Amino acid sequence: MRIKQWSFALSPRSRGFHLITDEILRQVDRFGGIQTGICHILLQHTSASLSLNENADPTVRTDMEEIFSRLVPERESYYVHTMEGPDDMPAHAKSSILGASLTIPITQGRFNLGTWQGIYLCEHRNRAGRRRIVVTALGE
């Protein structure tokens, strides 16, 4: 069994749901030669998240942002954590709902995703900086 690991920063993005599959693949150099295994992706932040979803129609990403903005609204009177701006506490809640990591099979040296699946960076802050990712591949 081989284990390979990469750590890198994603390009900064505005609030919304962004496909990052290709950006990740550019960084991992064909999974370091691993042909069959598992790839774990960790986003090292608490106000953004990762998700696996539709990779073809960009309106899905627009709708996802709208759904989550309504599900977890800003400026609720019961929020106590407000010092970092009105988008911060909702961003933490959205991150907890969606999660900060994904595990994807590697088959024949590639992500084994469904035809219409892509990896999203779900940016929940209005003005976020670069987001750090750790990718770990295990396999043969």
N, C-alpha and C positions, 0 to 999 in steps of 0.2 A: 504494500500500500504506500502511495505517495501522498504527501500533503504539501500544497502550495498556498501561499497567502500574499495578497496585495492590499495595500492601503493607499487611498488616493482621495483627492477632493473632486467633487463634481462641479461643473460650471454653475455659477449662481443663477437662480431662476426666480421669477416672480411668483406670487401666490397662484396656486393652481395645481393641476395634475399633469405631469410631464413624462413622456416616454424617455427612458434612459437606457434601454436594453443595449443599443449600439455603443453608447458611451462606456458602459461597463465592459463590453466585449473588446473594445479597443485597448483597455487597460490590462486585461488578464492574459494576453498572449497565448491564445488557444489552450487555456487552462494548464499551462506548463506541461503539455504533453499528456495530460490525463484524458483517457478515452472514455472510460466508464466510471461513474462515481456520483458524488453529490457536491453541489455548490451552495454554500451558505453565504448570504449577503446581509451585512449588518450596517444600518445607518446609525452613526454615533451621535444622534441628536434626539431631543425630547419634544421638539415643536414641528417636526416633519415626520413623514412615515413612508413606508414602501407598500406597494400593492401590485398584484398581478391582475391585469384586466385587458380590455379591448385594445388592440394595437393598430387598427385600420381606420376607424372613423373618429376624427378629432372631436366631434360633437359629444362623444361619450365623456371625454375629459372635461369639457365645459359643463355637462350635466352633473358629473361627479362633484365638481367644485360647488355648484349650486345646491346640490343635495346636502353636502356636509356643512355648508354655510347656514342652511336652514336647520339642520339637525343640531348643530352646536353654535348658536348665535353669539355674537359679541355683545358686550356691555350689559350683561345680565346683572341685576341688582344683588344677587346672592354671591357673586364672585368675590373672593377675598384677595386672591393673588392678582393684583392689578397694576403693580409698579412698573412693569415692562411694556405697558400699552394694552389697548383693548383687544388686540388679536392674540396676545400671548397665552392666556388661560385657555381660550378655545383651541388654540394650536396644541397644547398639551393633551387636552381631552381627545381631539381627533387622532393624535398620534397613538394614544392608548387604545382607541377603538380599532384602528387599522393595523398597528404594530410597526416595529422598527426593523424587522428582519424577514427574509424569505429563504426557503430551501428549495432548490431546483435540481432535478436530475441532470447529469451529464451523460449523453449517449453519443458515441462516435465522435467525441471531442467537441460537442456542441450542446447548448442548452436544449433540453428535451421539453419544449413548450408546445402547447396546442397551436393550431394554425393561426388563431387570432389573438394569441396572448402576448403581452409585452409587460416589461417591468416599469412601473410608475414610481417616480419621486413625487410624493404628495406634499407639496410645499404649503404649509398652513400659515406662515407669517407673511405680512405685507412686504417687508423689506429684509429678507434673509440674506445671509452671506453664502459662502461656499459650504457645502455639506460634505462631511467626510464619510467614506464608505470603507468597510473592510470586507474583502471577498476571500473566502477560504474554500479551496477545492480539495476533496479527498477522493482517492480512487486509484485505479490502475491505468 
